[in-house]
Amino acid sequence: MRATRPSDIQTGFGALKIPIHVFKRPCFPFSFLRPHRRIQPELKEMKKNLIPLLFSMVLFGAAAPTAQAESFNYHGSLSSAGKPADGSYDLRLTLYSAETGGRVLAGPIDLHGVDVRDGNFSTAVDFGPAATSMGGWLGVDVRSVGGAWESLDGRSTVAPTGSACPGSWTLDGNAANPAGSYVGTADLQDLVFKTNGSTRAIIRTNGGTELYPWSSAAPIGQGAFSSNFSNGAAGAYSFAAGWNSKTNNTGSFVWGDRDSTAIYQDTGANQFIIGAKGGVGINTSTADDGTAPLNKTLTLAPVEGSSAVSFAMRVGTNQSWQFANLFSAMTYGFSNSGSLTLSAVFGTNQTIGLNGAIGTAAQPLKVGHDANTGNGAYLSGGGVWTNASSRFFKQGFADVDSAAVLAKLVKMPIQTWTYLDGGATDGRHLGPVAEDFATAFGLGQDSQHISTVDANGVALVAIQGLNSKLEGDNAELRGRLDQVQAENDALRERIEKLAVAVEHLSNKAE
């Protein structure tokens, strides 16, 4: 006889270890599974169903090898009018040589006052030493205490000690199971598991599974799974577990935490929803500073053996946006067929690099590395924006009429103003509007923006134009001044000559 996880039975020979077997069909190597049996309504005019689930027997030597105790545990269930029975009942067990008729091999044994709770019972039975060496058929009678005996319809087969029960299952595992063996129901009845008389699991005929089912939960959907005190997995092939979780739609997953007061539930098919007020950790159960507990909504840690945390958002067959902590920084970029283009690098030294650039202490905000990404323009540590302006970044050079630029700039309205949004906090500004600037100079990409390069360039050219104008004016003035100076010199010479003549005439007169 196969030994399995035992339970204790106290007998006159001491404590016996009773092995527990679960079998595919009725069989009794002093262990058997018995089908539903109906008792006619003589027990208080109620139909009784007795379901002996399982009993087992094993022999142990006592003071001498010939002294044996033939004892087994008889487990069963009793129902009345389709509901689990409660109370005390008497059982009578008889071992026969045939399924019908035949001779009595052992018994009958009367078991008085068997306690039935929630339809279940367990009691010890002793058929005597002869029963271990023979097979047979077990007949069962039942009555309420003080009532008339009623026989169950049909007997269950019994195998002698040491023989195998085909298709049986034991708690310590089976080997070489016959094809087609299973544990479960063969009709449209749910499979129910209980502990301590309470339902702990139900496998529904639609393939849905409920662990620790809640009586008020929504009916479970086809192939769905619900657990703990969820409000039910109503959606087909959905999952609802934890506390106050519920699925309403196909393929959704919902988990609710214990502290939630509202119901976490999906709003459409194929959703993944988590309620976790204590935070969600991936590859970690501690906070980002290494202490417990989690203190962020989501905390990511590297997989074992790696120092990098990364995740990707797939947007195409071979394309994705990727995030990772590389180069001692948080990186964000776009991957196309395995080729990664960095869009942003957030350094641990409080720097930001955009479009493939990496910021430094001197350039804490830097943009790009070529003509298509920003040419490395940056914000300095002191807060000065510095444009990319190398000759090697430029092409299509053309000369500019500085006088014309100056004339256009002089005619352009320049006023002070505030922006429509945030004007109260942004303060007043001074300059032209982009439309006038674009009309006058034709610079930039559109007529709504003015780049600092263009504004500075116009100002510089205007200064050059003003300087040229001033130099021209000054040359003209210098020419006129030279002419006046020559005229003045000629007059001075004539005056000097007249003075000499006057003096000569004055001397003659004397």
Summary of the structure (lengths in Angstrom):
residues: 510
radius of gyration: 50.3
end to end distance: 175.6
largest distance: 195.1
contacts: 1434
relative contact order: 0.05
helix: 17%
strand: 35%
